[in-house]
Amino acid sequence: MDGQQFDRIARALGSGRSRRSVVKGLAAGLFGVVAGSRAIAPASAGGCHSPGARCGPDTVYGSWCCESTCLHGANGNVCTPYGACAAVTESCSQTQCCGGLICNENQQCQTPGATCGAVGEACGELGCCGDLVCDNGICEEPAVQCSSFGEPCAEAPCCGHLVCNSTSQTCEMPPPECIVAGELCDETADCCEGLICYEEGFCAPPPPTCAPEGMPCVELPCCADLVCSDTGICGPAPVDPGEPPAPPPAPPVTQLPDTGAGRNGQGAEWLIPTALGAAAAAIAARKLRESAGEPNGDLS
């Protein structure tokens, strides 16, 4: 730092400007000195550029500015008064960026090579890219706002499984994949399985083609294996009793010895005369023995 620069700093400190502007001026002066020492040759001692004048290696006095520093802004290199430069992310549309900073296409001052933060990256000097938001120093996707049932869906999508009605532009429940019983229909193909669309324009089960168990079987036949009873009610078929059981076998008959009398009294007519003849012979024999004086004994 030469004598003239020291004098300018001393005058700035004694001018009553705010501490912040003085510090920014000191920083700008240091950046200007460093930049000038690296890229621009010192100006001649014979003169300097006034604040607001163009400066740089292509000018008469190079980067030597009076009471100011040569900064790069939207309008090129201009001598900018100390404390009157834009810091990082500040607008440089009307003010020059402080030393070392550049004015980007968004008219914001930034460090050369600085980029915006992508998703998951630090917010950085230029903040987050695009519509990303900085949350605790990290760039994230903005929270998605959704519309609840009955709310407008023109600007925000519907929450969850709700759908946006193209006519009313409000969120509503999605239509069913098929029309349930009792709901209006145009054709049977619109109704859920097992239903038909009646002429009246609603879905309902088809009319029965048979009478179930317990129902009358006057107008409809009984379903499946049911039969129509004598009372006119469908019910299970009666059980077939099948063949009657065989009678138990008769007990065995004992065969009596043959007496010669025959069966059922047949042949008994010869038995009586034989018995009478035997008795008469016995009596006659006994009488003969008595008349002969023989003792009466047993003839048998």
LINQUI-V5916 format. One record per residue. BURIAL is 1 if it has 16 or more other ideal C-beta (glycine too) atoms within 10 Angstrom, else 0. Layout:
# LINQUI-V5916
((BURIAL) (BURIAL))
This chain:
# LINQUI-V5916
((0) (0) (0) (0) (0) (0) (0) (1) (1) (0) (0) (1) (0) (0) (0) (0) (0) (0) (0) (0) (1) (1) (0) (1) (1) (0) (1) (1) (1) (0) (1) (1) (1) (0) (1) (1) (0) (0) (0) (1) (0) (0) (1) (0) (0) (0) (0) (1) (1) (0) (1) (0) (1) (0) (1) (1) (0) (0) (1) (0) (1) (1) (1) (1) (1) (0) (0) (1) (1) (1) (1) (1) (1) (1) (0) (0) (1) (1) (1) (1) (1) (1) (1) (1) (1) (1) (0) (0) (1) (1) (0) (1) (0) (0) (1) (1) (1) (1) (1) (1) (1) (1) (1) (1) (0) (0) (0) (1) (1) (1) (0) (0) (0) (1) (0) (1) (1) (0) (0) (0) (1) (0) (1) (1) (1) (1) (0) (1) (0) (0) (0) (1) (0) (0) (0) (0) (0) (0) (1) (1) (0) (0) (0) (0) (0) (0) (1) (0) (0) (0) (0) (0) (1) (0) (0) (0) (0) (1) (0) (0) (0) (1) (0) (1) (0) (0) (0) (0) (0) (1) (1) (0) (0) (0) (0) (0) (0) (0) (1) (0) (0) (0) (1) (0) (1) (0) (0) (0) (0) (0) (1) (0) (0) (0) (1) (0) (1) (0) (0) (0) (0) (1) (1) (1) (0) (0) (0) (0) (0) (0) (1) (0) (0) (0) (1) (0) (1) (0) (0) (1) (0) (1) (0) (0) (0) (1) (0) (1) (0) (0) (0) (0) (1) (1) (0) (0) (0) (0) (0) (0) (0) (0) (0) (0) (0) (0) (0) (0) (0) (0) (0) (0) (0) (0) (0) (0) (0) (0) (0) (0) (0) (0) (0) (0) (0) (0) (0) (0) (0) (0) (0) (0) (0) (0) (0) (0) (0) (0) (0) (0) (0) (0) (0) (0) (0) (0) (0) (0) (0) (0) (0) (0) (0) (0) (0) (0) (0) (0) (0) (0))
